[in-house]
Amino acid sequence: MRVGVIGLGSIGLGMAASLRKAGHEVIGVDLAAARRAEFEKLGGRASANAADAARDADCVFCVVINAAQTEQVLFGAQGIAEVMPRGGVFLSCATLPPEGAKALAARLDALGRHYLDTPTSGGPARAMAGEITIMGSGAAAAFEAAAPALEAVAAKVYRLGDAPGAGSAMKLVNQLLAGVHIAAACEAMAFAIRLGLEPRQVYDVITHAAGSSWMFENRVPHILEGDYAPKSAVSIFTKDLGIVLDTARASQFPIPMASMGLQMFEMAAAAGMAQDDDASVARVYAQLAGLTLPAGKP
């Protein structure tokens, strides 16, 4: 297949590489020259112009940050909505409000192109291995048309309904849990240090006990190594939990745990850590309590 990948960040790069390894003809797009160069080092073809990836493409993965960027890719001054072939499939992978996904889908469908609501889960390593999870919704014909490309990037593709919106709704549930679990893991590790426990021993015990979670297992090693280079940045969760809260508010549904989680990520961002790893929430606790984290990172 001819496939475009717009956005060569930590997830988009891996998806583009996985598509290429599966034998598809791939053009990766990013405005940042360094990201284009990274894909080219992997043997890929890169461009700064989204139209290059959309023209003649069977499907286009849009792996940008938010709804505004997704809309700009489709309908902005250099949007691809009318550049894509009729019948082509646009796969929206950013975290969007469900109503936003529905609105974009309606506009694209009116032009004779398919829209799949396909947010993702899984970090850079899973993306590079072609093993992310896709939470998808949209027309059956669109899923069938994009099936070879989806198989190249995902270990599991969930088809959650025949209309866009359900995929984005499921992603919000996932992000609520992910954000709260990260914040809780950071709080627990800071509390353990205050109690005088040895951090690596805490990690060993908890990962073999009922209090563990996938996020605890994945993020606490960043704290143990004092490595806050962003695998997933604090700013991702200020954005995504913000969308969760906005969506819950619109439906008058209380989500106090998510609200508190968002505040912890906001505190980390306010402390200058917005572009650091999301495990930096532990550093907020350390600053508040005067603790020294492993590797001497306050």
Secondary structure by P-SEA (a helix, b strand, c coil): cbbbbccccaaaaaaaaaaaaaccbbbbbbccaaaaaaaaaaccccccccccccccccbbbbbcccaaaaaaaccccccccccccccbbbbbcccccaaaaaaaaaaaaaacbbbbbccccccaaaaaacbbbbbccccaaaaaaaaaaaaaccccccccccccaaaaaaaaaaaaaaaaaaaaaaaaaaaaaaacccaaaaaaaaaacccccccccccaaaaaaccccccccaaaaaaaaaaaaaaaaaaccccaaaaaaaaaaaaaaaaccccccccaaaaaaaaaaccccccccc
